[in-house]
Amino acid sequence: METSIRQLNSDDLHLLEAMETGIEDDYILRVYNRISSGSSRMYGLFREGQLASVGGYTIFAKQYVMLGRMRSDLRFRGNNFSTRLMSYIMEQAFSLPAIQWIGANTQLENASARRVMDKLGLAEVSTLYSAISTTASSLETGGPVWQEVTDLRQKRAWIDRLYIKPGAVFPYECYYTFPASEELFADAKLVQWSFFENPDRNRVLITKKDYKREYYLHTVYPWDDLMEQPGLWETVSMAQRQLSEKVKTNALLWMDLSPGQVSKLPEHHTFELPSPWLLYGTERFKKQFGGASVQ
């Protein structure tokens, strides 16, 4: 039987709606116009003219591609269509001259997606929990709020020390983590993000506004001593209140936590901890930027 692959456009939404994916209230149908245009693309694999599998990508910081939005029609599963389609999408993305790294994010419990990542030759990069809560007040210990850093050079010094030099991954947005490079940290981003130093100036908290159907204070703290730094959670709560006042709604708290950090949370924490996310990536980033390995 004949199969073909092509990029999907705004007129193809009805084809996705006709697929039998078993997913109720699939978000990609609501945001289809956004994820199939601009910095995002959607592709479809057709079997005898019927849409059997879809997937796509979004470009971040001009040089990073995140694969995703894989869906298969239940009537066509077992034919390796997702792997064939995502392999084609990777080729299309790497044909763009600016792209230097391609990755994908999937939850640990999603065995089928992980099999596709393995077949594509993508390597596991990191494991992070998307920890979400309405408040951090139960973790406060009465410490002083940390001092905000406004100098761009100081912000960049922290980024260089914590992420660029060691080649660590950085939670760029909610759901989207990437191996660090200079290109990921444009001045405009650093100006928008808030940095707070502890009194000893040996710890920093980074907070950012994000929106994924709801507003979030996206909080980045790369150490395991979550309960050992006085004022850390007071600073998180203060930043969350400020964001809520700015967006005129109760912003939620989002932290990307390593397994080691999760193990240090006390029993009375209020974070939701769903299945952790596994970041997969290519090796091309290492060759291009010289030093930061994605493994």
N, C-alpha and C positions, 0 to 999 in steps of 0.2 A: 504494500500500500504506500502511496506517495505521502511524503512528509516535507514540510517547508518551514522556514523560519523568517520572520520579518519584524521590523520595528512596528509597534502599535502606535496609533494616533488617537486623537480625541473622538473620532468617529467609531472606534472599536469597543467602546464601553459595553455595548449590548452583547458583544461576544463573551466578555468576562462574566456578565450577569447570567449568561446561559450555561456557564460551566457548573458542574456538580462537584464542588470541592469538599463538601461536608462542613464548611466553616459558616457558622451563623453570624450575621451582621459583620461581614468582612470589611475591615476599615479601608482596604485599598479601593473599594467601589466608591466610598464617599470622597476620597481624595484623589481620584484617578486623574483628573486634569492636572493636578499639581505634580504628581509623580511620573507623568508621561511627557513633561515639557520642562523648559528651563534647564536646570542642572541635573535633571533626572530623565531617565529613559525607561520604557517598558518594551519588552519583546515577547512574541508569542511563537510557539511551535504548533503547527497545524498538521492534522492527520486527515487526509481526504477532505480538506477544506474546513474541518471543524477544529476549533481551538482546544488543544489537549493539554498544554502546559504554558505557564507564563512566568516571567521573572524580569528583573530590571536592576538598575543601579542609580546611585546618586553621587555626584562629585562634591567633595569637600575641600576647602582650601586650595582649590584649583588643581591639585596634584594627587589627591586621594580618591579612590573609588570604593564605595561600599556596595557590595552585591546584596540582593535580597528580594523580598516579595515573591518568593517561589510558591506557586500554586499548581496543582495538577488536577485534572478532571478524573474523578474516581473510575470512570469507565475506561481510562487509558493507562492506569498505573501498572507498573511492572514492565514497562517497555524502555526504561532508562531515558525517558524523554527529558526529565529535569536536568540530568547530567549533560545531555547533548545540548540543551538550550543554554545552560549556564556557561558551558565551555565556549559556545559561540559568543555569548555576551562578554566574557572575559577578553576574547580576541578583539571584539569591537572596541572595548574600553581601552585596551593597550595600544590600539591603533591611533588613539588620540595622542599627539606629540607631548602634551604636558603631563600626562599621567605617569606616575612613578611607582605607585603601590596600589594593589587591589586586595581587598579583604572581605570578610563576611562575618556576621554575628549571629549565632544561633544558641538556643538554650540547651543545656546539658541533656534534658529529657527528650529532645527532638532527635531521635536516632536516625530518622530518614534524612533529615537535612545534614546531619553530621556525615552520613555515608556519602552524600553528594560532595561535601567539602573534601573528603578524603580522595574521592575519584578525580576531583579537579586538581589535586596536587597541592592544596593549600595546607599550611602547617598551623598547628595550634600555637597561639601567641600568648594568651592570658585567660584567666578565669575571674570574673567579677560578678558580684551580686548587685542587682539594682534594688537597693534598699529604699523604700518609700514610707514616709510617715506624715501625719498631719502636724506633728509637733516634736520637739526635742526637749521639752521642759522637764520630763522625768529624769533626764540624764544630767541636768544642771547640778552643780555642787556649790554654787555661791561665789565662784571666782570672778575676777574682773574681766570685762570685755576687752578683747585684744585691740591693739593699735592698728588702725588702717594704714596701709601703704599706698601712697598716691603717685610716687615718683616712678616713671616708666622704667628707668634704669634699674631700680631695685626690683621691680616686678620681673624684668627680663633676667636679672641675676638669679632669682629663685627658679625660674623656668629652666635656665641653663644648668643649674646645679642639680635639680631634681629629675629632669626629664631628658634634656637634649644630650648632656654628657654621658649619662648611663644608658641612653637608648631605651628609656622606659616608655610604657604606653600612657597616653593621656586621655581622660574622658572629655572629649571635645564638646559633645552635646549629650543629652540623655539618649541612651541606646547606642551612641556612636563614639567608640574609642579607637585611637590610632597610635601607631608608633611615632614617637616625637621626632620632629625635625624643625629647623628654623622656619620653614614655610608654613608650619601649622600655627605659628604664633605671630600673626601680623600685629603691628602696633595698634591698629584699630580695635582688635579683639582685646588686647591687654588693657587698653584704656577703658573698655566696657566692663571688664571683669574686676571684681573687688578682691584685694589681698589684705589679710590681717596677720600681723606678727604677734607671737606671744611675748611676754616681758623679757625673756632671755634672748629673743630674736634668733632662736634656733628651730622654730616651727612656724609654718605658715598655713593658713586656711584660705582657699580660693573659692569664691562664690560667684555664680553666674545666673542670669535669668534665662529660663528656657520655657518653651510652650509645646506640649504634646497633648493636645485636646484640653489640657489644663495647664495652669501656670505652675512652674516648679522653681524653687531655689536649688539649683544644681550645685552641690557642694563637693569640693575636692580636698581631701586630706590624706596624704600618702603614707602616714606612719601607723603602726599598730597600737600606739599608746593612747587610744581614744578616751580612756577613762583616767588617764594619769596627768593630763594637762589642764590645770585650773583655768577656767574661763573659756575653754573651747566651745562647750555646748551653749554657754551664755552668748557667745559671739554668733553661733549658728542661729540661735533664736532671735537675736537682734536683727540679723540680716534678713531672716524670714519675715519678721514684722515689717521691716522697711519695704521689702518687695511687695507684700500684701497691700500696704498703703498705696504704693505706686500703681499697682494694677487694679486696685479697687475690688479685690476679691481675696479669699484666703488661699494664698499660694501654698502648695505642698512642698515637702522636703524630699530631695532625691540625693542619695549618696551612692557612688559606685565603690563597693567594699570588696577587698580581697578576702579569700577564705580565712586568712590569718586575722584580719580585722574583725570579721564576723565572730570568730571564736572569742574575741575579747569583749564583746558586748555583754552587759549584765542581763540577768533573766528578766528584769522589768523593762527592757527596751520596748519601744512601740513600733519598730520597723516591720513592714511586710518584707519577707525574704522568699520570693519565688525561686524556681529553679535557676541556678547561676547561668550567666551568659558566657559562652566560649567565643573568643575572637580568633578567627583564622586569617592568615595573610600569606602573601607571596614573598619571595626573596628579592625581588627586583629593587625594593627600597634599599636594602643593604648595599647592593652594588652601586646604586646611583649616588647615595649620600655618604658612603664610606664610613662605616663604623657602627651604625645602629642596626643591630640584628633584630629581626622580627621573631626569632625563636627564643 
